[in-house]
Amino acid sequence: PPKQILIVEDETNVAQALARALTMIDENAYQVDQCASAEDALKRLRANHYDLLVTDLRMEGMSGLELLEQLPQISPTTRSILITAYGSPQVETRAKLLANAYLPKPFV
């Protein structure tokens, strides 16, 4: 079965580009869902299993870091990546504690 990936990104064009990039690798290998808020992501994580969560840092309402803080209780086997255009040493340090990977935007 394909790996289930949830992209949490409030910029639709970024979310769509990430989803396209993943499905271009192998369209049968990944099932990619998208949502625009951490609150929506929490609902989806409670209802479905995801192998990977890719979340932006800065979004309306709850931040990506706050979402990552809750992830182990909701879905302990889900791996995670934090992406942001607003990185700082503090954000990177926190991300390394909460996420499996940290990627600054724009992606190179």
ZAKOL-338845 format. One record per residue: residue in one letter; y, x, z of N, C-alpha, C in turn. Coordinates in nm, 2 decimals, always signed. Last residue first. Layout:
<nodes>
+------+---------+--------+--------+----------+---------+--------+---------+--------+--------+
! rest ! n.north ! n.east !   n.up ! ca.north ! ca.east !  ca.up ! c.north ! c.east !   c.up !
+------+---------+--------+--------+----------+---------+--------+---------+--------+--------+
!    a !       Y !      X !      Z !        Y !       X !      Z !       Y !      X !      Z !
...
+------+---------+--------+--------+----------+---------+--------+---------+--------+--------+
</nodes>
This chain:
<nodes>
+------+---------+--------+--------+----------+---------+--------+---------+--------+--------+
! rest ! n.north ! n.east !   n.up ! ca.north ! ca.east !  ca.up ! c.north ! c.east !   c.up !
+------+---------+--------+--------+----------+---------+--------+---------+--------+--------+
!    v !   +2.43 !  +1.61 !  -0.17 !    +2.45 !   +1.72 !  -0.27 !   +2.31 !  +1.73 !  -0.34 !
!    f !   +2.59 !  +1.32 !  -0.07 !    +2.47 !   +1.39 !  -0.08 !   +2.48 !  +1.49 !  -0.19 !
!    p !   +2.90 !  +1.33 !  +0.12 !    +2.82 !   +1.29 !  +0.00 !   +2.70 !  +1.37 !  -0.01 !
!    k !   +2.70 !  +1.28 !  +0.41 !    +2.75 !   +1.23 !  +0.28 !   +2.87 !  +1.31 !  +0.24 !
!    p !   +2.45 !  +1.46 !  +0.58 !    +2.59 !   +1.43 !  +0.56 !   +2.61 !  +1.37 !  +0.42 !
!    l !   +2.16 !  +1.36 !  +0.75 !    +2.21 !   +1.40 !  +0.61 !   +2.36 !  +1.36 !  +0.60 !
!    y !   +1.90 !  +1.43 !  +0.96 !    +2.04 !   +1.40 !  +0.96 !   +2.09 !  +1.45 !  +0.82 !
!    a !   +1.59 !  +1.31 !  +1.09 !    +1.67 !   +1.39 !  +1.00 !   +1.81 !  +1.34 !  +1.00 !
!    n !   +1.48 !  +1.16 !  +1.30 !    +1.40 !   +1.26 !  +1.24 !   +1.47 !  +1.36 !  +1.15 !
!    a !   +1.71 !  +1.09 !  +1.57 !    +1.66 !   +1.07 !  +1.44 !   +1.57 !  +1.18 !  +1.40 !
!    l !   +1.80 !  +1.16 !  +1.83 !    +1.75 !   +1.03 !  +1.80 !   +1.68 !  +1.01 !  +1.67 !
!    l !   +1.87 !  +1.43 !  +1.84 !    +1.79 !   +1.38 !  +1.95 !   +1.73 !  +1.24 !  +1.91 !
!    k !   +2.02 !  +1.46 !  +1.61 !    +1.90 !   +1.54 !  +1.62 !   +1.81 !  +1.49 !  +1.74 !
!    a !   +2.23 !  +1.29 !  +1.67 !    +2.14 !   +1.25 !  +1.57 !   +2.01 !  +1.33 !  +1.58 !
!    r !   +2.37 !  +1.45 !  +1.86 !    +2.31 !   +1.32 !  +1.90 !   +2.20 !  +1.27 !  +1.80 !
!    t !   +2.45 !  +1.66 !  +1.69 !    +2.37 !   +1.68 !  +1.81 !   +2.30 !  +1.56 !  +1.86 !
!    e !   +2.61 !  +1.52 !  +1.51 !    +2.49 !   +1.59 !  +1.46 !   +2.40 !  +1.62 !  +1.58 !
!    v !   +2.82 !  +1.42 !  +1.67 !    +2.73 !   +1.33 !  +1.60 !   +2.60 !  +1.40 !  +1.56 !
!    q !   +2.93 !  +1.67 !  +1.75 !    +2.87 !   +1.57 !  +1.85 !   +2.78 !  +1.48 !  +1.79 !
!    p !   +3.02 !  +1.79 !  +1.51 !    +2.91 !   +1.85 !  +1.59 !   +2.85 !  +1.76 !  +1.69 !
!    s !   +3.03 !  +1.52 !  +1.27 !    +3.09 !   +1.61 !  +1.37 !   +2.98 !  +1.68 !  +1.44 !
!    g !   +3.06 !  +1.30 !  +0.99 !    +2.99 !   +1.39 !  +1.08 !   +3.08 !  +1.47 !  +1.16 !
!    y !   +3.11 !  +1.09 !  +0.81 !    +3.19 !   +1.11 !  +0.93 !   +3.12 !  +1.20 !  +1.03 !
!    a !   +2.93 !  +1.01 !  +0.64 !    +3.04 !   +1.08 !  +0.58 !   +3.14 !  +1.13 !  +0.69 !
!    t !   +2.58 !  +1.00 !  +0.71 !    +2.72 !   +0.97 !  +0.74 !   +2.82 !  +1.06 !  +0.67 !
!    i !   +2.25 !  +0.89 !  +0.81 !    +2.34 !   +0.95 !  +0.71 !   +2.49 !  +0.91 !  +0.74 !
!    l !   +1.96 !  +0.96 !  +0.98 !    +2.09 !   +0.91 !  +0.99 !   +2.18 !  +0.98 !  +0.88 !
!    i !   +1.63 !  +0.84 !  +0.95 !    +1.73 !   +0.94 !  +0.90 !   +1.86 !  +0.88 !  +0.92 !
!    s !   +1.30 !  +0.81 !  +1.11 !    +1.44 !   +0.77 !  +1.08 !   +1.53 !  +0.88 !  +1.03 !
!    r !   +0.99 !  +0.63 !  +1.14 !    +1.07 !   +0.75 !  +1.13 !   +1.21 !  +0.71 !  +1.09 !
!    t !   +0.82 !  +0.42 !  +1.35 !    +0.91 !   +0.42 !  +1.24 !   +0.99 !  +0.55 !  +1.24 !
!    t !   +0.68 !  +0.38 !  +1.58 !    +0.62 !   +0.47 !  +1.47 !   +0.71 !  +0.49 !  +1.35 !
!    p !   +0.82 !  +0.21 !  +1.75 !    +0.80 !   +0.35 !  +1.79 !   +0.74 !  +0.44 !  +1.68 !
!    s !   +1.02 !  -0.03 !  +1.73 !    +0.93 !   +0.02 !  +1.63 !   +0.90 !  +0.17 !  +1.65 !
!    i !   +1.15 !  -0.08 !  +1.97 !    +1.12 !   -0.19 !  +1.88 !   +1.01 !  -0.15 !  +1.78 !
!    q !   +1.19 !  +0.15 !  +2.11 !    +1.14 !   +0.04 !  +2.18 !   +1.09 !  -0.07 !  +2.09 !
!    p !   +1.30 !  +0.33 !  +1.92 !    +1.17 !   +0.36 !  +1.98 !   +1.11 !  +0.24 !  +2.06 !
!    l !   +1.55 !  +0.19 !  +1.84 !    +1.44 !   +0.20 !  +1.75 !   +1.31 !  +0.23 !  +1.83 !
!    q !   +1.78 !  +0.21 !  +2.00 !    +1.69 !   +0.10 !  +2.02 !   +1.56 !  +0.11 !  +1.95 !
!    e !   +1.91 !  +0.44 !  +1.90 !    +1.87 !   +0.44 !  +2.04 !   +1.77 !  +0.33 !  +2.07 !
!    l !   +1.96 !  +0.36 !  +1.64 !    +1.86 !   +0.46 !  +1.66 !   +1.81 !  +0.47 !  +1.81 !
!    l !   +2.18 !  +0.19 !  +1.69 !    +2.05 !   +0.13 !  +1.63 !   +1.94 !  +0.23 !  +1.66 !
!    e !   +2.36 !  +0.37 !  +1.77 !    +2.32 !   +0.27 !  +1.87 !   +2.19 !  +0.20 !  +1.82 !
!    l !   +2.39 !  +0.52 !  +1.54 !    +2.34 !   +0.58 !  +1.65 !   +2.29 !  +0.48 !  +1.76 !
!    g !   +2.51 !  +0.32 !  +1.37 !    +2.38 !   +0.37 !  +1.34 !   +2.31 !  +0.44 !  +1.46 !
!    s !   +2.68 !  +0.08 !  +1.58 !    +2.67 !   +0.20 !  +1.49 !   +2.53 !  +0.23 !  +1.47 !
!    m !   +2.76 !  -0.27 !  +1.56 !    +2.68 !   -0.16 !  +1.61 !   +2.67 !  -0.04 !  +1.52 !
!    g !   +3.05 !  -0.35 !  +1.38 !    +2.96 !   -0.38 !  +1.49 !   +2.89 !  -0.26 !  +1.54 !
!    e !   +3.04 !  -0.19 !  +1.06 !    +3.10 !   -0.30 !  +1.14 !   +3.00 !  -0.33 !  +1.26 !
!    m !   +2.94 !  +0.15 !  +1.08 !    +2.93 !   +0.02 !  +1.02 !   +3.01 !  -0.08 !  +1.12 !
!    r !   +2.86 !  +0.48 !  +1.06 !    +2.97 !   +0.39 !  +1.08 !   +2.96 !  +0.26 !  +1.01 !
!    l !   +2.60 !  +0.58 !  +0.98 !    +2.65 !   +0.59 !  +1.12 !   +2.76 !  +0.48 !  +1.14 !
!    d !   +2.32 !  +0.43 !  +0.81 !    +2.46 !   +0.49 !  +0.81 !   +2.50 !  +0.50 !  +0.95 !
!    t !   +1.97 !  +0.49 !  +0.81 !    +2.09 !   +0.42 !  +0.85 !   +2.22 !  +0.50 !  +0.84 !
!    v !   +1.66 !  +0.43 !  +0.72 !    +1.77 !   +0.52 !  +0.68 !   +1.89 !  +0.44 !  +0.71 !
!    l !   +1.34 !  +0.43 !  +0.84 !    +1.47 !   +0.36 !  +0.85 !   +1.57 !  +0.47 !  +0.81 !
!    l !   +1.00 !  +0.39 !  +0.74 !    +1.12 !   +0.47 !  +0.75 !   +1.24 !  +0.39 !  +0.75 !
!    d !   +0.81 !  +0.20 !  +0.77 !    +0.77 !   +0.34 !  +0.78 !   +0.89 !  +0.43 !  +0.80 !
!    y !   +0.83 !  -0.11 !  +0.93 !    +0.89 !   -0.02 !  +0.84 !   +0.84 !  +0.12 !  +0.87 !
!    h !   +0.71 !  -0.43 !  +0.98 !    +0.69 !   -0.29 !  +1.01 !   +0.76 !  -0.21 !  +0.89 !
!    n !   +0.92 !  -0.71 !  +1.09 !    +0.84 !   -0.64 !  +0.99 !   +0.82 !  -0.49 !  +1.03 !
!    a !   +1.07 !  -0.82 !  +1.30 !    +0.99 !   -0.91 !  +1.22 !   +0.89 !  -0.83 !  +1.13 !
!    r !   +1.22 !  -0.61 !  +1.41 !    +1.13 !   -0.69 !  +1.50 !   +1.03 !  -0.78 !  +1.42 !
!    l !   +1.35 !  -0.52 !  +1.18 !    +1.26 !   -0.43 !  +1.25 !   +1.17 !  -0.51 !  +1.35 !
!    r !   +1.52 !  -0.74 !  +1.13 !    +1.41 !   -0.71 !  +1.04 !   +1.31 !  -0.62 !  +1.10 !
!    k !   +1.69 !  -0.73 !  +1.36 !    +1.61 !   -0.85 !  +1.33 !   +1.49 !  -0.82 !  +1.24 !
!    l !   +1.80 !  -0.48 !  +1.32 !    +1.72 !   -0.50 !  +1.44 !   +1.63 !  -0.62 !  +1.42 !
!    a !   +1.94 !  -0.52 !  +1.08 !    +1.83 !   -0.43 !  +1.08 !   +1.74 !  -0.45 !  +1.21 !
!    d !   +2.15 !  -0.69 !  +1.17 !    +2.05 !   -0.74 !  +1.08 !   +1.92 !  -0.65 !  +1.08 !
!    e !   +2.28 !  -0.49 !  +1.33 !    +2.23 !   -0.62 !  +1.39 !   +2.12 !  -0.68 !  +1.30 !
!    a !   +2.36 !  -0.31 !  +1.15 !    +2.26 !   -0.27 !  +1.24 !   +2.19 !  -0.39 !  +1.31 !
!    s !   +2.41 !  -0.43 !  +0.81 !    +2.45 !   -0.41 !  +0.95 !   +2.33 !  -0.37 !  +1.04 !
!    a !   +2.31 !  -0.47 !  +0.56 !    +2.45 !   -0.41 !  +0.57 !   +2.49 !  -0.39 !  +0.72 !
!    c !   +1.99 !  -0.38 !  +0.41 !    +2.08 !   -0.47 !  +0.49 !   +2.21 !  -0.39 !  +0.52 !
!    q !   +1.71 !  -0.36 !  +0.20 !    +1.84 !   -0.32 !  +0.23 !   +1.91 !  -0.43 !  +0.32 !
!    d !   +1.39 !  -0.22 !  +0.13 !    +1.47 !   -0.34 !  +0.17 !   +1.61 !  -0.28 !  +0.21 !
!    v !   +1.15 !  -0.10 !  -0.08 !    +1.27 !   -0.07 !  -0.02 !   +1.35 !  -0.20 !  +0.01 !
!    q !   +0.84 !  +0.03 !  -0.10 !    +0.90 !   -0.10 !  -0.10 !   +1.03 !  -0.09 !  -0.02 !
!    y !   +0.70 !  +0.30 !  -0.29 !    +0.79 !   +0.25 !  -0.18 !   +0.84 !  +0.11 !  -0.21 !
!    a !   +0.52 !  +0.35 !  -0.49 !    +0.50 !   +0.42 !  -0.36 !   +0.59 !  +0.36 !  -0.25 !
!    n !   +0.58 !  +0.24 !  -0.73 !    +0.47 !   +0.18 !  -0.66 !   +0.45 !  +0.24 !  -0.52 !
!    e !   +0.78 !  +0.39 !  -0.84 !    +0.81 !   +0.25 !  -0.80 !   +0.70 !  +0.18 !  -0.73 !
!    d !   +0.86 !  +0.70 !  -0.75 !    +0.74 !   +0.63 !  -0.78 !   +0.76 !  +0.48 !  -0.74 !
!    i !   +1.13 !  +0.78 !  -0.78 !    +1.02 !   +0.87 !  -0.75 !   +0.89 !  +0.82 !  -0.79 !
!    m !   +1.27 !  +0.55 !  -0.81 !    +1.26 !   +0.63 !  -0.93 !   +1.15 !  +0.74 !  -0.91 !
!    t !   +1.29 !  +0.45 !  -0.56 !    +1.19 !   +0.38 !  -0.65 !   +1.18 !  +0.46 !  -0.78 !
!    l !   +1.48 !  +0.62 !  -0.45 !    +1.35 !   +0.62 !  -0.39 !   +1.25 !  +0.55 !  -0.49 !
!    a !   +1.71 !  +0.57 !  -0.61 !    +1.65 !   +0.70 !  -0.61 !   +1.51 !  +0.70 !  -0.55 !
!    r !   +1.75 !  +0.30 !  -0.55 !    +1.71 !   +0.34 !  -0.69 !   +1.65 !  +0.47 !  -0.69 !
!    a !   +1.82 !  +0.32 !  -0.28 !    +1.70 !   +0.24 !  -0.32 !   +1.66 !  +0.28 !  -0.46 !
!    l !   +2.06 !  +0.47 !  -0.31 !    +1.95 !   +0.52 !  -0.23 !   +1.82 !  +0.45 !  -0.27 !
!    a !   +2.21 !  +0.29 !  -0.46 !    +2.18 !   +0.42 !  -0.51 !   +2.06 !  +0.48 !  -0.44 !
!    q !   +2.23 !  +0.07 !  -0.28 !    +2.16 !   +0.06 !  -0.41 !   +2.13 !  +0.19 !  -0.47 !
!    a !   +2.38 !  +0.20 !  -0.08 !    +2.25 !   +0.14 !  -0.05 !   +2.17 !  +0.13 !  -0.18 !
!    v !   +2.62 !  +0.25 !  -0.22 !    +2.54 !   +0.36 !  -0.16 !   +2.40 !  +0.31 !  -0.13 !
!    n !   +2.71 !  +0.00 !  -0.29 !    +2.68 !   +0.09 !  -0.40 !   +2.59 !  +0.21 !  -0.34 !
!    t !   +2.75 !  -0.13 !  -0.04 !    +2.65 !   -0.17 !  -0.13 !   +2.61 !  -0.07 !  -0.23 !
!    e !   +2.80 !  +0.00 !  +0.26 !    +2.85 !   +0.02 !  +0.13 !   +2.74 !  -0.01 !  +0.03 !
!    d !   +2.65 !  -0.03 !  +0.49 !    +2.74 !   -0.14 !  +0.46 !   +2.81 !  -0.12 !  +0.33 !
!    e !   +2.31 !  +0.01 !  +0.53 !    +2.43 !   +0.08 !  +0.48 !   +2.52 !  -0.04 !  +0.44 !
!    v !   +1.99 !  +0.08 !  +0.59 !    +2.10 !   +0.01 !  +0.66 !   +2.23 !  +0.08 !  +0.62 !
!    i !   +1.69 !  +0.04 !  +0.44 !    +1.82 !   +0.11 !  +0.43 !   +1.92 !  +0.02 !  +0.49 !
!    l !   +1.36 !  +0.07 !  +0.51 !    +1.47 !   -0.01 !  +0.54 !   +1.60 !  +0.08 !  +0.53 !
!    i !   +1.04 !  +0.09 !  +0.35 !    +1.17 !   +0.16 !  +0.39 !   +1.28 !  +0.06 !  +0.40 !
!    q !   +0.70 !  +0.12 !  +0.35 !    +0.81 !   +0.03 !  +0.37 !   +0.93 !  +0.10 !  +0.42 !
!    k !   +0.49 !  +0.24 !  +0.10 !    +0.56 !   +0.27 !  +0.23 !   +0.68 !  +0.18 !  +0.23 !
!    p !   +0.23 !  +0.04 !  -0.06 !    +0.36 !   +0.12 !  -0.06 !   +0.42 !  +0.13 !  +0.08 !
!    p !   -0.12 !  +0.08 !  +0.00 !    +0.00 !   +0.00 !  +0.00 !   +0.13 !  +0.09 !  +0.00 !
+------+---------+--------+--------+----------+---------+--------+---------+--------+--------+
</nodes>
